[in-house]
Amino acid sequence: MELIRAGQIQVFSNSGVTSRQLLFPENSSSIRLTITRVTLRPGARNPPHRHATSEQVWIALRGEGRLQLDGGRTEPFAQGDVVRFEDGDLHGFENTGEREFEYLSVTSPPVNFRAAYEKNWSGKGKDVA
C-alpha cells in the first residue's frame, strides 16, 4: 500500500496552468499511472503536446473550454466530459470560459511532468511534453 500525504503532492505552474501531481514518479512507485489535477485560469492554455509512449484520459471536473487537436482542430470540452488520447496524439486545452477550468488527468504508463512545466509555454504550436 502507498499513502500519499497532502505534503507530498508537488505543484507545478506555468502561464496560468497549475498542476497538482497527486500520484507521479517522484511520490509513488507506481509503474502504471500518473494522476494529476490541473487547473487553468480563464484564458490560460495548456499548449498542444504529445506523449509518445503514454495514453492519457482527461475528466473535466468544472468549467468549459476547447481541446486543441491535430490539424488545428478544436472540440468543446466541459464539466462531465471525458476524453482519451492514444500514445502520440496531439492534445492541448484552452480555457475559453469565464471561470477556472479543472480536469483530472490519468496517464499510463507514468510520466513525470516536472520538465514540461519548466519549459517556455509562450511559443505557439510547440510540443511541451
C-alpha positions in Angstrom: 0.0 0.0 0.0 1.1 3.6 -0.7 -0.4 6.6 1.1 0.4 9.9 -0.4 0.0 12.7 2.1 -1.0 16.2 1.0 2.5 17.4 1.8 4.0 15.0 -0.8 1.9 16.5 -3.6 4.1 18.6 -5.9 2.5 21.7 -7.5 3.8 22.9 -10.9 2.7 26.1 -12.5 3.2 27.7 -15.9 1.3 30.5 -17.7 -1.9 30.2 -15.7 -1.9 26.4 -15.6 -1.5 24.8 -12.1 -0.8 21.1 -12.0 -1.0 19.1 -8.8 0.9 15.8 -9.1 -1.4 13.6 -7.0 0.5 10.4 -8.0 3.6 10.6 -10.1 7.1 9.1 -10.2 8.5 11.4 -7.5 6.0 10.4 -4.8 4.9 6.9 -5.9 6.5 3.7 -7.1 3.5 3.0 -9.5 4.6 1.7 -12.8 1.1 2.0 -14.2 -0.2 5.5 -13.6 0.3 9.2 -13.1 -2.7 11.1 -11.7 -2.7 14.9 -12.0 -5.3 17.6 -11.1 -4.9 20.5 -13.5 -6.5 24.0 -13.1 -6.5 26.7 -15.8 -7.3 30.3 -15.1 -9.7 32.0 -17.6 -7.8 32.5 -20.9 -5.0 30.1 -19.9 -3.7 27.5 -22.3 -2.1 24.1 -21.9 -0.2 24.1 -25.2 -0.6 21.2 -27.7 1.8 18.4 -26.9 2.3 14.7 -27.3 3.2 11.8 -25.1 5.0 9.3 -27.4 4.6 6.3 -25.2 1.7 7.0 -22.9 -2.0 7.3 -23.3 -3.9 9.9 -21.3 -7.5 10.3 -20.1 -8.9 13.7 -19.0 -12.0 14.0 -16.9 -13.5 17.6 -16.9 -14.5 18.5 -13.3 -15.6 22.1 -13.8 -15.7 24.8 -16.3 -15.5 24.8 -20.1 -13.1 25.3 -22.9 -11.7 23.9 -26.1 -9.5 20.9 -26.8 -6.7 21.6 -29.3 -6.0 18.7 -31.6 -4.0 17.7 -34.7 -4.5 19.7 -37.8 -5.7 22.8 -35.9 -8.9 21.1 -35.0 -10.7 22.1 -31.8 -13.5 20.4 -29.8 -15.6 21.8 -26.9 -14.7 20.2 -23.6 -16.8 20.9 -20.5 -17.7 19.7 -17.0 -18.6 16.0 -17.1 -16.9 15.2 -20.4 -14.2 12.5 -20.7 -11.6 12.3 -23.4 -8.9 9.7 -24.1 -5.7 10.4 -26.1 -3.8 7.5 -27.6 0.0 7.4 -27.5 1.3 10.2 -29.7 -2.0 12.0 -30.1 -1.5 15.8 -30.2 -3.6 17.4 -27.5 -3.9 20.7 -25.6 -6.6 22.8 -24.0 -7.6 26.5 -23.8 -9.9 27.8 -21.1 -12.4 29.9 -23.1 -14.8 30.2 -20.1 -15.1 33.0 -17.6 -14.2 30.8 -14.6 -11.4 28.4 -13.7 -11.4 25.1 -15.6 -10.3 21.9 -13.8 -9.7 18.4 -15.0 -8.2 15.2 -13.7 -5.6 13.6 -15.9 -4.7 9.9 -15.8 -1.6 8.9 -17.7 -0.4 5.3 -18.4 2.4 4.4 -18.2 3.5 7.1 -15.8 5.1 10.4 -16.9 7.0 12.9 -14.7 5.7 16.3 -15.9 8.2 18.4 -14.0 10.4 19.1 -17.1 7.3 20.0 -19.1 6.4 22.7 -16.6 9.9 24.1 -16.7 9.7 24.9 -20.4 8.6 28.2 -22.0 4.9 27.8 -22.9 4.6 31.1 -24.7 5.6 29.7 -28.1 2.5 28.6 -30.2 2.5 25.0 -31.6 5.5 23.8 -29.6 5.4 20.4 -28.1 5.8 20.8 -24.3 5.8 17.2 -23.1 
